[in-house]
Amino acid sequence: MEESSSVPESDNSRESYVESVDLQPPADVFSQEITETVNVLVNDGSSVGAYTLDFVMPPKSASEVVKLPTLESKRFLRDLRSDKIKQICVLVTEDEYVADIRSAQVFAENERVFSSSSMDKSVLDEKTRIERYTSQSWESLKTNPLYKDLVEFRDVFPESVPCELSKDKGTRHEIKLKPGSKYCAMKQWPLPHEQVTAIDNFFADRLAAGHVRESTSPHSSPTFCVRNSTGRWRIVHAF
């Protein structure tokens, strides 16, 4: 009489079995699938181009979201690297402000504020550049719901770079520490003595000229831009 024996599955075989399971959502989850076509401008660092993408609108109700299948993080990363995942949706709180921004009317009014001023001019024709410049004038922003806030802080983004500091509004950044604790004063890397002296002298001259003001926060550090040998600018924090 032959005796049957069971061989325990190894971790590898069990993992391969789990991975082979096709996790498909229930049929009623995407029974009413809605797609949205969006025109986007993509800059990959070497070229700029306009693309038309079709996005699938995800479920919005809690009852539909909880029916979606789960996906382990390892498999998600593996599928993401192998281009098996075509779209990723992020869950956010859809409050009244977000809902208004999504509407076409409010978006058209706020497009001038949300548009980037650092767009490559080579991708814009002459007519578009003129319309873009005109739409960013203070006169055209009067109908914008954010006009009062823009006027209040208009000195932060002046049309020309001023030679003096903006008006002191009395706003100070303060971090309250727990009793017995100390603020962090560690340097990212030690600087040579001549560089420390040069930085101190630079800001002493700027302070005397009225270009900077002394900060009362122990956590602040001077931040400025310097030009590299390649001609590009980089931000420097003088800790």
C-alpha positions as CSV (number, residue, x, y, z in Angstrom):
1,M,0.0,0.0,0.0
2,E,1.4,3.3,-1.0
3,E,1.3,6.1,1.5
4,S,0.6,9.6,0.2
5,S,2.7,12.3,1.7
6,S,2.3,16.0,1.4
7,V,5.3,18.2,0.7
8,P,5.1,21.7,2.3
9,E,5.3,24.5,-0.2
10,S,8.4,26.6,-0.1
11,D,8.2,30.4,0.3
12,N,9.2,30.9,-3.4
13,S,6.5,28.6,-4.7
14,R,3.9,30.3,-2.5
15,E,5.0,33.7,-3.6
16,S,4.9,32.7,-7.3
17,Y,1.4,31.3,-6.7
18,V,0.2,34.6,-5.1
19,E,1.7,36.6,-7.9
20,S,0.0,34.5,-10.6
21,V,-3.4,35.5,-9.2
22,D,-5.0,38.0,-11.5
23,L,-6.4,40.7,-9.3
24,Q,-9.3,42.1,-11.3
25,P,-11.9,44.5,-9.8
26,P,-15.5,43.3,-9.6
27,A,-17.5,43.7,-12.7
28,D,-19.8,46.3,-11.1
29,V,-16.9,48.6,-10.0
30,F,-16.2,50.1,-13.4
31,S,-19.6,49.4,-14.9
32,Q,-20.0,53.1,-15.7
33,E,-16.4,54.0,-16.7
34,I,-15.9,57.7,-17.4
35,T,-12.8,58.9,-19.3
36,E,-11.5,62.5,-19.5
37,T,-9.2,63.8,-22.3
38,V,-6.6,66.3,-21.1
39,N,-4.1,68.3,-23.2
40,V,-0.7,68.6,-21.4
41,L,2.6,70.3,-22.1
42,V,5.5,68.0,-21.3
43,N,9.1,69.1,-20.8
44,D,11.5,66.2,-20.4
45,G,14.6,68.4,-20.2
46,S,15.6,68.0,-23.8
47,S,12.4,68.9,-25.7
48,V,9.0,70.4,-25.1
49,G,5.8,69.0,-26.7
50,A,2.1,69.0,-26.3
51,Y,0.3,65.7,-25.8
52,T,-3.3,64.5,-25.5
53,L,-3.9,61.9,-22.8
54,D,-7.0,60.0,-21.9
55,F,-7.6,59.5,-18.1
56,V,-10.0,57.1,-16.5
57,M,-12.0,58.8,-13.8
58,P,-11.7,56.6,-10.6
59,P,-14.6,55.8,-8.3
60,K,-15.5,58.6,-5.9
61,S,-17.9,57.1,-3.5
62,A,-16.7,55.2,-0.4
63,S,-18.8,52.1,-1.3
64,E,-17.0,51.9,-4.7
65,V,-13.5,52.5,-3.3
66,V,-13.7,49.7,-0.7
67,K,-14.6,47.2,-3.5
68,L,-11.3,47.8,-5.3
69,P,-8.7,45.0,-5.0
70,T,-5.6,45.5,-3.0
71,L,-2.1,45.4,-4.4
72,E,1.1,44.7,-2.5
73,S,3.8,47.3,-2.5
74,K,6.4,45.0,-4.0
75,R,4.2,44.0,-6.9
76,F,3.1,47.7,-7.4
77,L,6.8,48.7,-7.7
78,R,7.6,45.8,-10.0
79,D,4.6,46.5,-12.3
80,L,5.4,50.2,-12.3
81,R,9.0,49.6,-13.5
82,S,7.7,47.2,-16.2
83,D,5.2,49.8,-17.5
84,K,2.2,47.6,-16.6
85,I,0.6,50.4,-14.7
86,K,-0.9,53.0,-17.0
87,Q,-2.4,55.4,-14.5
88,I,-2.1,56.3,-10.8
89,C,-4.8,58.1,-8.9
90,V,-4.2,59.9,-5.5
91,L,-7.0,60.1,-3.0
92,V,-7.6,63.7,-1.9
93,T,-10.3,65.5,0.1
94,E,-12.7,67.1,-2.4
95,D,-13.7,70.2,-0.5
96,E,-15.6,73.2,-1.9
97,Y,-12.5,75.0,-3.1
98,V,-11.2,72.0,-5.1
99,A,-14.6,71.5,-6.6
100,D,-14.8,75.1,-7.7
101,I,-11.3,75.0,-9.2
102,R,-12.3,72.0,-11.3
103,S,-15.2,73.9,-12.8
104,A,-14.5,75.4,-16.2
105,Q,-15.7,78.9,-15.3
106,V,-13.5,79.3,-12.2
107,F,-10.5,77.7,-14.0
108,A,-10.8,80.1,-16.9
109,E,-10.8,83.0,-14.5
110,N,-7.8,81.7,-12.5
111,E,-5.8,80.4,-15.5
112,R,-3.7,83.6,-15.5
113,V,-2.7,83.1,-11.9
114,F,-2.0,79.4,-12.0
115,S,0.0,79.6,-15.3
116,S,3.8,79.5,-15.0
117,S,5.9,82.5,-16.0
118,S,8.9,80.3,-16.6
119,M,7.5,78.6,-19.8
120,D,10.0,78.3,-22.6
121,K,9.3,81.3,-25.0
122,S,10.4,79.2,-28.0
123,V,7.2,77.1,-27.8
124,L,4.9,80.2,-28.0
125,D,4.1,82.2,-31.1
126,E,4.1,86.0,-31.2
127,K,0.3,86.2,-30.7
128,T,0.3,83.9,-27.7
129,R,3.1,85.8,-26.1
130,I,1.2,89.1,-26.5
131,E,-2.0,87.6,-25.1
132,R,-0.1,86.0,-22.2
133,Y,1.6,89.3,-21.3
134,T,-1.7,91.2,-21.5
135,S,-3.6,88.7,-19.4
136,Q,-1.0,89.1,-16.6
137,S,-1.6,92.9,-16.2
138,W,-3.2,94.3,-13.0
139,E,-6.1,95.6,-15.0
140,S,-7.0,92.2,-16.3
141,L,-6.8,90.6,-12.8
142,K,-9.5,92.8,-11.3
143,T,-12.2,90.3,-12.1
144,N,-10.1,87.5,-10.5
145,P,-11.5,86.3,-7.1
146,L,-7.9,86.4,-5.7
147,Y,-7.4,90.0,-6.7
148,K,-7.4,91.4,-3.2
149,D,-4.8,89.0,-2.0
150,L,-2.6,89.7,-5.1
151,V,-2.8,93.4,-4.5
152,E,-1.8,93.0,-0.8
153,F,1.4,91.1,-1.7
154,R,2.1,92.9,-5.0
155,D,5.4,94.1,-3.6
156,V,6.6,90.5,-3.2
157,F,6.7,90.0,-7.0
158,P,7.4,93.5,-8.5
159,E,7.7,94.0,-12.2
160,S,11.3,95.1,-11.8
161,V,13.8,94.0,-9.2
162,P,14.1,96.7,-6.5
163,C,17.4,97.9,-5.1
164,E,16.0,98.0,-1.5
165,L,14.0,95.7,0.8
166,S,10.2,95.6,0.6
167,K,8.3,97.2,3.4
168,D,8.6,95.4,6.8
169,K,5.1,94.1,7.6
170,G,6.1,93.0,11.1
171,T,5.7,89.3,10.3
172,R,8.2,87.1,12.1
173,H,8.7,83.4,11.9
174,E,9.0,81.8,15.3
175,I,9.4,78.2,16.3
176,K,8.6,77.4,19.9
177,L,10.8,74.7,21.4
178,K,10.0,72.3,24.2
179,P,11.6,73.2,27.6
180,G,15.1,71.9,27.8
181,S,15.5,71.4,24.0
182,K,17.9,73.3,21.7
183,Y,17.5,74.3,18.1
184,C,19.6,72.5,15.5
185,A,22.8,74.4,14.5
186,M,24.6,71.7,12.6
187,K,26.5,72.6,9.5
188,Q,26.1,70.5,6.3
189,W,29.8,70.7,5.7
190,P,32.7,72.7,7.2
191,L,33.7,75.8,5.2
192,P,37.2,77.1,4.9
193,H,38.0,80.2,7.0
194,E,38.4,82.4,3.9
195,Q,34.9,81.4,2.6
196,V,33.3,82.1,6.0
197,T,35.0,85.5,6.1
198,A,33.9,86.3,2.5
199,I,30.3,85.4,3.4
200,D,30.3,87.5,6.5
201,N,31.7,90.5,4.7
202,F,29.2,90.0,1.8
203,F,26.2,90.1,4.1
204,A,27.7,93.0,6.2
205,D,27.8,95.1,3.0
206,R,24.3,94.1,2.0
207,L,23.0,95.0,5.5
208,A,24.7,98.4,5.4
209,A,23.2,98.9,1.9
210,G,19.7,98.0,3.1
211,H,19.4,94.9,0.9
212,V,18.9,92.5,3.8
213,R,17.7,92.8,7.4
214,E,18.8,90.9,10.5
215,S,16.6,88.0,11.4
216,T,15.4,87.4,14.9
217,S,14.8,83.7,14.4
218,P,17.7,81.4,15.6
219,H,16.7,78.9,13.0
220,S,17.2,81.1,9.9
221,S,20.3,81.1,7.7
222,P,21.4,83.4,4.9
223,T,20.3,82.1,1.5
224,F,21.7,83.5,-1.7
225,C,22.6,82.5,-5.3
226,V,26.1,82.1,-6.7
227,R,27.2,81.4,-10.3
228,N,29.1,78.2,-11.0
229,S,32.0,77.9,-13.3
230,T,29.6,76.5,-15.9
231,G,27.6,79.7,-15.9
232,R,24.6,78.3,-14.1
233,W,23.2,79.6,-10.8
234,R,22.9,77.5,-7.6
235,I,21.3,78.3,-4.2
236,V,23.6,78.4,-1.2
237,H,22.5,78.2,2.4
238,A,25.2,79.8,4.7
239,F,24.7,77.7,7.9
